[in-house]
Amino acid sequence: MRYCIFSGTFNPIHNGHIGMAKKVIEEFKFDEILFIPAYIQPHKNLAYCKRSAPHRLEMLKLALEKYPNFKLNTIEFDRKGLSYTYITILELYKRLPNIEGKINFVIGTDAFLNIYKWQDGQNLVKLLDFIVLIRDEKELEMCKELKGVKYRVLQSDKINISSTMVREMVKSKQDITELVPPEVKEYIDKNRLYRD
């Protein structure tokens, strides 16, 4: 099995996430893309992450149901505490069946260029192959300067959707129909999320 990881807070998951995952699976022919929501990301508000956790998880479940190759993986939720990618990847290698080659990891250019600053970054880069989302030639040249990391590039159009934008639009009573899967919008409305 060829696996690729898409990790993040997903607060909430939006159409940009889904579109990017589709592009990754089409281009690189992975068997599964594992969506791994962070329970508590380092440098984020601890109480807010815990409070939003059940809703973030439920919205991911709803959004991924119709995509057979997209799988929700709750490894970081099950572990609780801070979500460190290195620990997650070590556990995944023990748990996943029949891994072909290395696990791949979708990452934006900014995060990729700082990968050695991540927790156990020197060891993490040995465990993964990266799919780097780049927007232009300048970003591509910057990636080439990073040594000792195996990666492939996916040309990424600038996605004008972010979870922050979705939350702010809900708060200001704007329509988010075009930004999130319908099941996610229904869940946000039903549970009155992001109102304050």
Backbone torsions as a table, in degrees:
resi	resn	phi	psi	omega
1	MET	NA	135.5	177.5
2	ARG	-103.8	117.5	-173.9
3	TYR	-111.0	144.7	172.2
4	CYS	-132.3	139.8	-177.2
5	ILE	-105.8	135.9	172.5
6	PHE	-122.7	107.6	-176.6
7	SER	-116.8	159.5	179.8
8	GLY	166.8	-175.4	178.5
9	THR	-80.7	-35.7	-179.0
10	PHE	52.2	61.5	-175.8
11	ASN	-126.4	73.0	1.7
12	PRO	-99.4	171.2	168.4
13	ILE	-63.9	143.3	-178.3
14	HIS	-135.9	178.1	-175.1
15	ASN	-65.7	-24.6	175.9
16	GLY	-64.8	-42.4	177.0
17	HIS	-60.4	-48.2	-177.2
18	ILE	-63.9	-45.1	-179.2
19	GLY	-61.6	-41.2	-179.7
20	MET	-67.0	-41.9	178.9
21	ALA	-62.4	-40.0	177.4
22	LYS	-61.0	-43.8	-178.9
23	LYS	-63.6	-41.9	179.9
24	VAL	-63.0	-45.7	-175.8
25	ILE	-70.5	-33.9	178.0
26	GLU	-68.7	-44.1	-174.6
27	GLU	-74.1	-39.0	-171.8
28	PHE	-110.1	-1.6	172.3
29	LYS	57.5	45.4	175.5
30	PHE	-74.4	152.5	174.7
31	ASP	-73.8	-40.4	-179.7
32	GLU	-144.6	143.5	166.6
33	ILE	-107.0	123.0	-179.9
34	LEU	-95.4	115.9	174.4
35	PHE	-86.3	116.8	-177.2
36	ILE	-117.3	100.7	177.9
37	PRO	-75.1	136.0	176.6
38	ALA	-73.5	135.5	175.2
39	TYR	-73.7	-58.3	172.9
40	ILE	-133.9	114.4	177.4
41	GLN	-80.6	139.6	174.0
42	PRO	-55.2	143.1	178.4
43	HIS	73.1	10.2	175.4
44	LYS	-109.7	164.0	-178.7
45	ASN	-66.3	116.2	-174.0
46	LEU	-59.3	-51.4	-176.6
47	ALA	-64.1	-40.6	-178.8
48	TYR	-66.0	-42.3	179.0
49	CYS	-59.3	-44.6	-180.0
50	LYS	-64.8	-42.9	-177.2
51	ARG	-65.9	-37.8	-177.1
52	SER	-83.9	-12.8	-171.5
53	ALA	-53.9	-52.1	-177.1
54	PRO	-61.0	-37.8	179.9
55	HIS	-69.1	-42.5	-179.9
56	ARG	-60.8	-41.9	-180.0
57	LEU	-64.9	-44.7	-178.2
58	GLU	-65.6	-40.5	179.4
59	MET	-65.6	-36.9	175.9
60	LEU	-62.9	-45.4	178.6
61	LYS	-55.5	-47.8	-178.0
62	LEU	-64.1	-42.6	-175.8
63	ALA	-70.1	-30.2	-173.4
64	LEU	-92.8	-10.8	-173.6
65	GLU	-52.2	-39.2	-173.2
66	LYS	-86.6	1.1	-178.4
67	TYR	-114.0	103.3	-174.1
68	PRO	-62.4	-26.1	-179.2
69	ASN	-91.7	-3.2	177.3
70	PHE	-100.7	121.4	-176.9
71	LYS	-121.5	135.4	173.2
72	LEU	-81.4	128.9	177.1
73	ASN	-122.1	121.3	-172.8
74	THR	-100.5	25.0	-175.1
75	ILE	-55.1	-39.6	-178.7
76	GLU	-78.4	-30.7	174.9
77	PHE	-68.2	-40.1	-178.7
78	ASP	-66.0	-33.2	-177.6
79	ARG	-79.2	-23.7	-174.0
80	LYS	59.9	-171.7	177.6
81	GLY	67.4	-169.4	179.9
82	LEU	-67.9	143.8	-178.7
83	SER	-98.2	105.4	176.7
84	TYR	-108.3	125.6	-174.4
85	THR	-58.5	-40.4	-177.3
86	TYR	-58.2	-46.3	180.0
87	ILE	-64.7	-41.4	179.1
88	THR	-60.4	-45.1	-177.6
89	ILE	-65.8	-41.4	177.2
90	LEU	-57.7	-43.5	-179.3
91	GLU	-67.8	-38.2	-179.0
92	LEU	-64.4	-38.0	178.2
93	TYR	-62.3	-29.2	177.5
94	LYS	-78.2	-32.8	-170.6
95	ARG	-94.1	-32.4	-173.0
96	LEU	-77.4	139.2	-179.2
97	PRO	-81.6	142.2	167.7
98	ASN	48.7	52.4	179.9
99	ILE	-70.5	125.7	177.2
100	GLU	-96.5	117.9	-177.8
101	GLY	69.1	-150.7	178.5
102	LYS	-93.6	155.9	170.3
103	ILE	-67.7	138.9	176.2
104	ASN	-98.3	156.9	-173.8
105	PHE	-140.0	119.9	178.1
106	VAL	-78.6	132.5	-175.4
107	ILE	-150.7	144.3	175.4
108	GLY	-79.1	161.1	-175.9
109	THR	-58.8	-45.6	-177.1
110	ASP	-58.4	-47.3	-179.7
111	ALA	-66.5	-39.9	-179.0
112	PHE	-61.5	-42.6	-178.3
113	LEU	-66.7	-17.3	179.0
114	ASN	-108.2	16.6	-171.5
115	ILE	-60.5	-32.4	-179.4
116	TYR	-71.3	-12.5	177.6
117	LYS	-89.8	-9.1	177.8
118	TRP	-69.0	161.5	175.6
119	GLN	-53.9	122.5	-178.9
120	ASP	55.4	36.5	-177.0
121	GLY	-55.9	-37.9	-179.4
122	GLN	-61.2	-37.4	178.6
123	ASN	-83.4	-34.1	-178.8
124	LEU	-59.1	-43.0	-176.3
125	VAL	-65.8	-19.1	178.0
126	LYS	-79.5	-20.2	-175.0
127	LEU	-92.0	-16.9	-169.9
128	LEU	-126.3	154.2	159.6
129	ASP	-106.5	140.1	-174.4
130	PHE	-106.4	144.1	168.0
131	ILE	-108.4	108.7	-174.3
132	VAL	-98.0	125.3	178.6
133	LEU	-85.6	109.7	-179.8
134	ILE	-114.5	150.8	-176.5
135	ARG	-107.3	-21.8	-176.5
136	ASP	-157.9	176.0	-178.1
137	GLU	-62.8	-34.5	-179.7
138	LYS	-61.0	-45.4	178.6
139	GLU	-64.3	-38.0	179.1
140	LEU	-61.9	-43.3	179.7
141	GLU	-64.5	-37.9	178.8
142	MET	-64.8	-39.4	179.8
143	CYS	-64.3	-36.2	-178.8
144	LYS	-63.0	-22.7	-178.8
145	GLU	-79.5	-14.4	-179.4
146	LEU	-82.1	118.1	-173.4
147	LYS	-97.3	151.8	172.6
148	GLY	78.1	16.4	-178.3
149	VAL	-126.6	130.5	178.8
150	LYS	-91.8	125.4	-177.9
151	TYR	-150.6	158.4	168.8
152	ARG	-123.6	159.0	-173.5
153	VAL	-109.1	139.5	171.0
154	LEU	-121.8	119.2	178.0
155	GLN	-64.8	124.2	-174.7
156	SER	-120.8	119.2	173.0
157	ASP	-65.9	148.4	178.6
158	LYS	-61.0	116.0	179.4
159	ILE	-87.6	118.2	-176.9
160	ASN	-90.7	37.9	174.4
161	ILE	-130.8	137.8	170.9
162	SER	-140.4	158.7	177.9
163	SER	-62.6	-36.2	178.2
164	THR	-60.4	-44.1	179.3
165	MET	-60.3	-44.4	-179.6
166	VAL	-60.4	-47.2	-179.3
167	ARG	-61.2	-42.5	-178.5
168	GLU	-67.7	-36.9	178.3
169	MET	-66.8	-40.6	177.0
170	VAL	-61.2	-45.6	-178.4
171	LYS	-59.2	-37.4	-178.7
172	SER	-95.4	17.8	174.0
173	LYS	60.8	34.6	174.9
174	GLN	-94.2	157.3	-176.8
175	ASP	-77.8	126.9	-179.8
176	ILE	-109.9	15.5	-175.6
177	THR	-52.7	-40.0	-176.3
178	GLU	-81.3	-8.9	-171.2
179	LEU	-100.2	-24.7	-175.2
180	VAL	-131.8	156.6	174.3
181	PRO	-57.4	147.8	-177.0
182	PRO	-55.8	-36.4	-179.5
183	GLU	-64.9	-34.2	-179.5
184	VAL	-72.4	-41.9	177.4
185	LYS	-60.5	-43.5	179.7
186	GLU	-61.6	-40.7	179.7
187	TYR	-66.5	-42.7	179.0
188	ILE	-61.0	-45.0	-179.5
189	ASP	-65.0	-46.4	-176.8
190	LYS	-62.1	-39.9	-176.0
191	ASN	-97.2	4.7	176.6
192	ARG	52.3	45.8	179.9
193	LEU	-76.7	154.5	172.5
194	TYR	61.7	21.1	-178.7
195	ARG	-77.0	-25.9	-177.5
196	ASP	-125.2	NA	NA
